[in-house]
Amino acid sequence: MASPNRPRRGGFTLLEMMISLGVISILLASVFSIIHETFTFIGNVDADFGVQDEANQSFHRMTEILRKCGWSTLAGVDYPNVTNGGSELEFRVLRDLDGNGYPFNATTGALEFSPVVYRIRQDASGNLRVFNGAVPVWHISRNVDSIAFQTYIQDGSLQMKEIRTTIHTRKLDRRGVPVEFSLIGSINMRN
């Protein structure tokens, strides 16, 4: 017969094991919840950063292109020319037409512009591009929801060399919720 004073052997009882497993399960559920919330937050921040970056890159690339143009007239049309309700901009760039190495006429001093008329507009996929006729020439950005151009002709408060640009970008985050950003800035041309 077993003695009541006999020391207990090492080990856990079933009740102690169940309590330990319950505590571990609660801790693991908390950790996984924190990890899930962190990844959701990072995904949302990534989508927010993405739309802001696309708008800024669009503006920067358009600035690089449009600073190389200026006011000019071809066949009775003044360029840059805002068309399609403000969503497109036609422009001409400076080119060395007489071969003197500079984009101005050596005898008259007049600026020389390419006879090609380029157009900044969105394509069917929402990409912002520069077109020569129907042919895309330069890619500017993607995820552009809308764009609007204004010159002093549309808004008399603008300077003659200034093109006001409003870019609205849009992207879906990981949950499918749209994230949007708008940027308004002015680009100053050479002349």
Order of alpha helices (4+ residues) and beta strands (2+ residues): alpha-beta-beta-beta-beta-beta-beta-beta-beta-beta-beta
